[in-house]
Amino acid sequence: MDDRIIAEYAKVLEFCQRHRDTLPEYLLQQSMDFQQGLWRDYRALLQSIPAPFAGQTVVDFGCKYGHLLPLLIGLGVQMAIGVDAEEEYTKAGKLLFETLYRNARILKSEAGHIPLQPNSVDIVILNEVVSHINPGFLDTVWLEASRVLKMDGILFISDGNNIAHHDPQQVLPDLYEKWENGPEGARTDRDTVIKPFVIRRAEIIRKRHPQLTAPQMEYLAQNTSGLFGDFLEKVIDEYVQTGELVRRPYRRGICPTNPSPAGAVMERGLHPALLEMALAEYGLEAQQISPTPSFERPGMVGRLKDFFRWIRFHLRNLVTPGWQRAYAPGFQIVAIKRR
């Protein structure tokens, strides 16, 4: 099976190299990363999903360009579907993956909606996506996922921003501040700020109303934090017409919002228990996956150590129910459609 998957990603990279003049550079870079073995990390992640992939219809929600799809096809899925809210991703991904694969589709999501028929999907995957979905769209995503899933179908969520854990609580406020206010090129604990959101809002304002003075543009950009898309443009236009503005300055610790139409947020911290409760409203029986200790160490001494670690793990479950919520900076949730 490895040989087949390796061949699929080699085919993807070859296509990108032949069409590099018409495809985004980042798409080519991602294709190189997957061809060089990044797909193995994703395969390991998919092993947490308690269902076979062969013959299934699988949706990768928040797919970006869609680089998970060749892996899914290599695992034998009947149909691999990527869904994303950003047109720059879906346009290039459609050209790449729908050209190469008859059983691959790339679709655009609007405001959290999934353009598929009811009861048509076996598995929906959200990997490192839920912390970027605008909170105003999140209930729509759960409603839509439940709608398109078949009965007993699986929604799988994996994310690295478990706000129940100490580490995200400490690092996220600094990351938020840098993505909102910069400076450009600032390093966070996981990435580099290409262009802070306050500058992106200023560019939108300048393009829409170039007659404004520099102080007016700065005032507007600084006081429209969290706004995006059509509503941001409406607020800007009303200020130009009336001189009045309901000020919305950025507050430290608040997850910042990209002002583009999709309104994606940057690494929002989430509590697994709250997600489970939200999913239950839509007929999705959800449970955070617990990392149960395994017996992997060699030799008698190693097996004894693993045994005592297993005992401690289950004793802690009895004494302190729910302690695993904060077991790691990330979390995984499996939700099964029950109604």
C-alpha positions in Angstrom: 0.0 0.0 0.0 2.9 2.4 0.7 4.1 2.0 -2.8 0.7 3.0 -4.2 0.5 6.1 -2.0 4.1 7.1 -2.8 3.2 6.8 -6.5 0.1 9.0 -6.1 2.0 11.8 -4.5 4.7 11.5 -7.1 2.0 11.9 -9.8 0.7 15.0 -8.0 4.1 16.6 -7.8 4.8 15.9 -11.4 1.6 17.6 -12.5 2.4 20.6 -10.3 5.9 20.9 -11.8 4.5 20.7 -15.4 1.9 23.5 -14.6 3.9 25.6 -12.2 3.4 28.7 -14.2 -0.4 28.6 -13.6 -0.4 27.1 -10.0 0.4 28.9 -6.7 3.9 28.5 -5.4 2.5 27.3 -2.0 0.6 24.5 -3.8 3.9 23.3 -5.3 5.6 23.5 -1.9 2.8 21.5 -0.3 3.0 18.9 -3.0 6.7 18.5 -2.5 6.2 18.1 1.3 3.7 15.3 0.8 5.8 13.6 -1.9 8.7 13.6 0.6 6.7 11.8 3.2 4.4 14.2 5.0 1.5 11.9 4.1 2.8 9.4 6.6 1.9 11.7 9.5 -1.6 12.0 8.1 -1.9 8.3 7.7 -0.9 7.9 11.4 -3.6 10.4 12.3 -6.3 8.6 10.3 -5.6 5.4 12.3 -7.5 7.1 15.1 -10.7 6.9 13.1 -12.6 3.7 14.1 -13.8 2.8 10.7 -12.5 1.3 7.4 -11.8 3.6 4.5 -12.2 1.2 1.6 -15.3 1.8 -0.4 -16.3 4.9 1.7 -17.2 8.5 0.7 -14.9 10.7 2.8 -15.0 14.5 3.2 -12.0 16.5 4.3 -13.5 19.8 5.5 -11.0 22.6 5.5 -8.9 20.8 3.0 -7.0 23.8 1.7 -5.8 22.6 -1.7 -6.8 19.0 -1.0 -3.5 17.2 -0.4 -5.2 14.6 1.8 -7.2 13.3 -1.1 -4.5 11.1 -2.8 -3.9 9.4 0.6 -7.6 8.7 0.9 -7.7 7.3 -2.6 -4.6 5.2 -1.8 -6.5 3.8 1.1 -9.3 2.7 -1.2 -12.1 5.2 -0.7 -14.8 5.3 -3.3 -15.0 9.1 -3.3 -12.6 11.7 -1.8 -14.1 15.2 -1.4 -12.2 18.3 -0.2 -14.2 21.3 1.0 -12.7 24.7 1.8 -14.0 28.2 2.3 -11.1 30.0 0.5 -11.6 30.3 -3.3 -7.8 30.6 -3.8 -7.5 27.1 -2.5 -10.5 25.5 -4.1 -9.8 26.9 -7.5 -6.2 25.6 -7.7 -7.2 22.3 -5.9 -10.0 21.6 -8.3 -7.6 22.1 -11.3 -5.1 19.7 -9.7 -7.0 16.9 -8.1 -10.1 16.8 -10.3 -7.8 16.6 -13.3 -5.8 13.7 -11.9 -8.6 11.7 -10.2 -12.1 10.7 -11.4 -13.1 10.0 -7.8 -11.9 13.3 -6.3 -13.9 16.5 -5.9 -13.0 19.9 -4.5 -16.0 22.1 -3.4 -16.3 25.6 -1.9 -18.0 26.1 1.4 -20.0 29.3 2.0 -20.5 30.3 5.7 -19.9 26.8 6.9 -22.3 25.0 4.5 -21.3 21.8 2.8 -22.7 21.5 -0.8 -23.6 17.8 -0.7 -26.8 15.8 -0.4 -28.2 14.5 2.9 -27.0 11.0 4.1 -24.3 10.8 1.4 -21.1 10.7 3.3 -19.5 8.0 5.6 -16.7 10.1 7.2 -16.1 13.8 7.7 -12.6 14.9 8.8 -11.7 18.2 10.4 -7.9 18.2 10.9 -6.4 21.4 12.3 -9.5 23.3 11.0 -11.9 23.8 13.9 -9.7 26.4 15.5 -9.8 28.5 12.3 -13.6 28.4 11.6 -15.3 31.7 12.5 -17.4 31.1 15.7 -20.4 32.5 13.8 -20.2 29.6 11.4 -19.4 26.7 13.7 -22.9 25.6 14.5 -23.6 25.6 10.8 -20.7 23.3 10.3 -22.0 20.9 12.9 -25.5 21.0 11.4 -24.2 20.4 7.9 -21.8 17.6 8.9 -24.7 15.8 10.7 -26.9 16.4 7.6 -24.5 14.9 5.0 -23.4 12.0 7.2 -25.1 8.6 6.9 -26.6 7.1 10.0 -23.7 5.9 12.2 -21.3 7.9 10.1 -18.3 9.5 11.8 -17.1 13.0 12.3 -13.5 13.2 13.3 -12.0 16.3 14.8 -8.3 16.8 15.5 -6.7 20.1 16.7 -3.7 21.4 18.5 -5.4 24.1 20.6 -6.8 22.4 23.6 -7.6 25.3 25.9 -8.0 22.8 28.8 -4.2 22.3 28.7 -1.7 24.7 30.3 0.5 25.2 27.2 -2.1 26.8 24.8 -3.4 28.9 27.7 0.1 30.4 27.9 1.1 30.8 24.3 -2.1 31.7 22.5 -2.5 35.3 23.8 0.9 36.2 22.4 0.1 34.5 19.1 -3.2 36.4 18.9 -1.5 39.7 19.5 1.1 39.2 16.8 -1.5 38.1 14.2 -3.7 41.0 15.0 -1.1 43.8 15.3 2.1 42.4 14.0 4.7 43.4 13.2 5.0 41.7 9.8 7.5 38.8 10.0 6.9 38.3 13.7 7.5 34.7 14.9 5.0 32.8 17.0 5.5 29.5 18.7 4.4 27.8 15.4 4.5 30.1 12.5 5.5 33.5 11.0 3.1 36.4 10.6 3.0 37.2 6.9 0.6 40.1 7.2 -1.2 41.1 10.4 -4.9 41.5 10.3 -4.9 45.2 11.1 -2.8 45.8 8.0 -5.2 43.7 5.9 -8.1 45.8 7.1 -6.2 49.0 6.3 -5.6 47.7 2.7 -9.3 46.9 2.3 -10.1 50.5 3.6 -7.6 52.1 1.2 -8.8 50.2 -1.8 -12.5 51.0 -1.0 -12.0 54.7 -0.1 -8.6 56.0 -1.3 -9.7 59.5 -0.5 -9.5 59.0 3.2 -6.5 60.5 5.0 -3.9 58.3 6.6 -5.1 59.1 10.2 -8.7 58.2 9.1 -7.6 54.9 7.6 -5.5 54.0 10.7 -8.5 54.9 13.0 -10.8 52.7 11.0 -8.4 49.8 10.8 -7.7 49.9 14.6 -11.4 50.1 15.5 -12.9 47.4 13.2 -11.2 44.4 14.8 -13.1 41.1 14.4 -15.1 42.3 11.4 -14.8 40.7 8.0 -16.4 40.4 4.6 -19.5 42.3 3.7 -20.2 43.6 7.2 -16.7 45.1 7.5 -17.3 46.9 4.2 -20.7 48.2 5.4 -19.2 49.6 8.6 -16.4 51.3 6.6 -18.9 52.8 4.1 -21.2 54.1 6.9 -18.2 55.8 8.6 -17.3 57.5 5.3 -20.9 58.7 4.9 -21.7 59.8 8.4 -18.4 60.1 10.3 -19.8 57.8 13.0 -18.2 54.5 14.1 -19.0 52.0 16.8 -15.5 51.4 17.9 -14.3 47.8 18.1 -10.6 47.9 19.2 -8.6 44.7 19.6 -8.5 43.3 23.2 -5.6 41.1 24.2 -6.5 37.4 24.6 -9.2 37.5 22.0 -8.7 35.3 19.0 -8.3 37.6 16.0 -10.3 37.4 12.7 -9.0 37.5 9.2 -11.0 40.3 7.4 -11.4 38.3 4.2 -14.9 37.1 3.3 -14.5 33.7 4.9 -13.7 35.3 8.3 -11.3 32.6 9.4 -9.9 33.0 12.9 -6.4 32.3 14.0 -5.8 29.3 16.3 -8.8 29.7 18.5 -8.5 27.8 21.8 -11.3 25.2 22.3 -12.3 23.0 25.2 -13.1 19.4 24.1 -16.0 19.1 26.6 -17.7 22.1 25.1 -17.3 20.7 21.6 -18.9 17.4 22.7 -21.9 19.2 24.1 -22.3 21.3 21.0 -22.2 18.3 18.7 -24.8 16.4 20.8 -27.4 19.1 19.8 -27.1 17.9 16.2 -27.4 14.2 16.9 -23.6 13.6 17.0 -22.6 11.4 19.9 -19.1 12.7 20.6 -16.2 11.6 22.8 -12.7 12.8 23.2 -10.2 10.0 22.4 -8.1 9.0 25.3 -4.4 8.0 24.7 -4.5 4.7 26.5 -1.0 3.4 27.4 0.2 0.6 25.2 2.6 -2.3 25.9 5.5 -1.5 23.5 8.7 -1.6 25.5 11.0 -4.6 24.9 12.0 -7.2 27.5 10.5 -8.2 30.9 11.5 -5.0 32.6 9.9 -2.9 29.8 6.7 -4.8 29.9 6.5 -4.4 33.7 7.0 -0.7 33.4 4.2 -0.5 30.8 2.0 -2.6 33.0 2.4 -0.3 36.0 1.9 2.8 33.7 -1.4 1.1 32.5 -2.5 0.6 36.2 -1.7 4.2 37.1 -3.7 5.4 34.0 -6.8 3.5 34.9 -6.6 4.3 38.7 -6.4 8.0 37.8 -9.5 7.6 35.6 -11.4 6.2 38.7 -10.1 8.9 41.1 -10.2 11.9 38.8 -12.8 11.5 36.0 -12.2 13.9 33.2 -8.5 14.5 33.9 -7.6 13.5 30.3 -9.3 16.6 29.0 -6.0 18.4 29.6 -3.8 15.4 28.8 -2.1 17.1 25.9 -2.0 20.5 24.1 -4.0 19.0 21.3 -7.1 16.8 21.2 -9.1 14.4 19.1 -12.8 13.8 19.1 -14.8 11.0 17.4 -18.5 11.8 16.9 -21.0 9.2 15.6 -24.3 10.3 14.0 -27.1 8.8 16.0 -30.1 10.7 14.6 
